[in-house]
Amino acid sequence: MPSNGGRTKAPSRIETANGRSEARSCPQCASKRIGTTKAPYTFRYGAGREAAEITVAVDVRKCQACGLQFLDDAAEDVKHEAICRHLGVMTPREIRALRRSLRLSRQEFAKLTRLGEATLGRWERGALVQNAANDTLLFLLKFPDNLKRLAQRQRRARA
Ligand SMILES: [Zn+2]
């Protein structure tokens, strides 16, 4: 079973495209000889009757020097995406793609939707899952008409 081996020292990290980081050296011995294999990983999500077991394929890192196996943020991203799919809401990747397709900065998007900019950032980084109502708002913004209506409404409110 992959684990972080009770890490005592933060591994050195490389930034990924979406601003998360991945381990580049072993958290146990600091060796930079890290191999990667895909392996199924099952985790529980939710509680009580809502609880579900979700299985994803994650990149398991293995230190070639000391043999420690561990998961890093890349695995967290995969898990988060699976949770979004399980809940039927947009994934961080989809939210970023939506905002970029509208050619809006986070600040502009937040202003238009009246969402918090920090909250939007958390959704886009996969630090937080948007609730169903906010997910519905995001979904509707995929349609350019709706974006126009929102912008009109704001212009009117300012006039
Ligand atoms: Zn090691």
Boltz pocket constraint, residues with backbone or C-beta under 6 A from the ligand:
constraints:
  - pocket:
      binder: B
      contacts: [[A, 26], [A, 27], [A, 28], [A, 29], [A, 30], [A, 31], [A, 63], [A, 64], [A, 65], [A, 66], [A, 67], [A, 68]]
      max_distance: 6.0
